Amino acid sequence: MKSAVVLLPGLNRDRDMIAALTKISGRAPATVWQTDTEIPDVDLIAIPGGFSFGDYLRCGAIAARMPVMRAVAEKAAKGVMVIGVCNGFQILVEAGLLPGALMRNSSLKFVCRQVKLEIANANTMFTRRYKPGQIIRSPVAHHDGNYFADAETLARLEGEGQVMFRYAEGTNPNGSINDIAGIVSEKGNVLGLMPHPENLIEAAHGGSDGRALFEGALGIAA
């Protein structure tokens, strides 16, 4: 299965994402730069974490306005799978591909540790390799991961099953409303999450809880 990784100035998890997709899919992903206006035919587009453009203005605000993000939006509209991790999640929100906002952590401090996640919806391509309610582990590393949405948007997300991951067992690292760690678009093909599943895909990482997410998105046989 084919994938692509979006590259932007200031991202620092691009190599992690490339390594994970290469190991899981058996082929290196294509890379697309901020000024690219076209993305090759792929099954999955990934926007990695980091600090695009130094997080100036707001996290992801400048990156969301780069030409490559218009190309990502066009692919998403055609049903291509898109995943944004950490800063990638922030970029997807700023680009209008996902609702809500990601604010400063409630502690006002950068958080880097492992958390537990509950699978809130296992009926999407991204989560189909997990069981409903399953608890998995994942690393986080962010300063602005406090997810917020107005009451109407939140009710829609919860009612339509668009909440994919929740921080579990008291491990919420940022104060995110309803313990939300990741959400999916209405069509189910655009996922944003703050934790880093690409950093827990093999024994060398200390576990492989994140691997199933990419296998599901890429349609790799179990």
C-alpha positions, 0 to 999 in steps of 0.5 A: 500500500502506498503512503505519503508524508508531508514535510514542513519547516519545523516538523521533527517527527517526519523521520519517525513517521517515514520509518514507521510507514516503511516498516509496516507497509514494506515500502518507503512513503513518498515525501511532499514539501510545503510548496508542492501543489500535487500529491501522488496517488496514495492510500494514506497521507500522514502529517507528522508532529513537531513545531511547524514554523516555530508554532508562530501565531498559533500551532499549525496556523501557518502550515495550514495555509501552505500550498501542500495543505490545499492538495491534502484537502483535495485528496481528503475530499476524494476519500483518501485517508489522512492522519495528522499526529500532534502538530499534524492534528493542530494543522488539520484543525487549522486547515478546517479539515477537523473541528474544534481547537487545540489550546495550551495544556492546562498545566501550562507546561510541555508534557512528554510521557506515556499515556493510556488511550481507550478506543472509543470507536473501533468501527473506522479504517483507523481503529478496526484492528482494535476492540471497542473499549480496548486500552492501549499505550502511546507516547505524547509530547506536546505543549498545546494538546488541550482539545476544546470544542463548543457544546454543539460541536462536542455533542455532534462529535460524541453523537456521531462516534467521531471521538476515536481515542480518549485518555484513560485511567487518569492519564489525561496530560493536557486537560482536553475536554471529555478526555479526547485524544483523537477525532475523525472527520464526518466521512471517517477518512481524516484522523487527528490525534495528539499521541504518537502511535508511530513511536510504539510499533515494535519491540525496540520501542517497548511495545507495538500498540500503535502498529494496528492503527497504521495497518488498518489505515493501509488495509494490511492483512492481519 
